[in-house]
Amino acid sequence: MGERVCVFVVRPDGAPGPDLEALYSFMLERGLAKFKIPERLEFIDALPMNPAGTKVNKKALERIVAAAPGTETDIEGGVMRRALRRSV
């Protein structure tokens, strides 16, 4: 469907988080299918929530990815398509 996997990590108090290569290896070792493994890792302060505060605001997450350097993003009809260079 043209989508790629991105993982968002909320680090408490700026604690160090995993790098993409470590995450990739961890998931492969546990037998996760390659198409399910994230191609991008983003650290954020908090997950954006909808106005009611009951669900994660996926559109806001798409905007975070679109604003990040090194990506080409086209959001059409709620589907995020982006070209990423995989380093692992």
C-alpha positions as CSV (number, residue, x, y, z in Angstrom):
1,M,0.0,0.0,0.0
2,G,3.0,2.3,-0.3
3,E,3.5,2.7,3.5
4,R,6.8,2.1,5.4
5,V,7.3,1.3,9.1
6,C,8.5,4.1,11.4
7,V,8.9,3.6,15.1
8,F,8.5,6.6,17.5
9,V,10.3,6.3,20.8
10,V,9.5,8.5,23.8
11,R,12.6,8.8,26.0
12,P,12.0,9.6,29.7
13,D,14.0,12.7,30.7
14,G,16.2,12.5,27.5
15,A,17.5,9.0,28.4
16,P,19.5,7.4,25.6
17,G,17.4,5.2,23.3
18,P,18.1,2.4,20.9
19,D,19.7,3.1,17.5
20,L,18.1,1.8,14.3
21,E,20.7,-0.8,13.7
22,A,20.3,-2.3,17.2
23,L,16.5,-2.3,16.8
24,Y,16.8,-4.0,13.4
25,S,19.1,-6.7,14.8
26,F,16.9,-7.2,17.8
27,M,13.8,-7.7,15.7
28,L,15.5,-10.0,13.1
29,E,16.8,-12.2,15.9
30,R,13.3,-12.7,17.2
31,G,12.0,-13.8,13.7
32,L,10.0,-10.7,12.8
33,A,9.4,-10.5,9.0
34,K,11.6,-8.0,7.3
35,F,8.7,-6.0,5.9
36,K,7.5,-5.3,9.5
37,I,10.9,-4.0,10.7
38,P,11.0,-0.2,11.0
39,E,13.0,1.7,8.4
40,R,13.1,4.8,10.5
41,L,13.5,5.7,14.1
42,E,12.2,9.0,15.6
43,F,12.7,10.2,19.1
44,I,9.9,12.5,20.4
45,D,9.1,14.1,23.8
46,A,5.6,12.7,23.9
47,L,3.1,11.0,21.7
48,P,0.6,13.5,20.2
49,M,-2.9,12.8,21.2
50,N,-6.3,13.6,19.7
51,P,-8.3,16.5,21.1
52,A,-10.1,14.1,23.5
53,G,-6.8,12.7,24.7
54,T,-7.9,9.1,24.1
55,K,-5.9,8.1,21.0
56,V,-2.6,8.8,19.4
57,N,-2.9,11.5,16.6
58,K,-1.5,9.6,13.6
59,K,-1.8,12.7,11.4
60,A,0.5,14.6,13.8
61,L,3.0,11.7,13.6
62,E,2.9,11.9,9.8
63,R,3.7,15.6,10.0
64,I,6.7,14.9,12.2
65,V,8.1,12.5,9.6
66,A,7.3,14.9,6.8
67,A,9.2,17.7,8.5
68,A,12.3,15.6,9.3
69,P,15.3,16.2,7.0
70,G,16.3,13.5,4.5
71,T,12.8,12.3,3.6
72,E,10.5,12.9,0.7
73,T,7.0,12.6,1.9
74,D,3.7,12.8,0.0
75,I,0.5,12.5,2.1
76,E,-2.4,11.7,-0.1
77,G,-5.8,10.7,1.3
78,G,-4.3,9.8,4.6
79,V,-1.7,7.5,3.1
80,M,1.9,8.4,3.8
81,R,4.4,7.5,1.1
82,R,8.0,8.3,1.5
83,A,11.3,7.4,0.0
84,L,13.9,6.5,2.7
85,R,17.5,5.4,2.3
86,R,18.0,2.3,4.4
87,S,21.4,2.2,6.1
88,V,21.0,-1.3,7.7
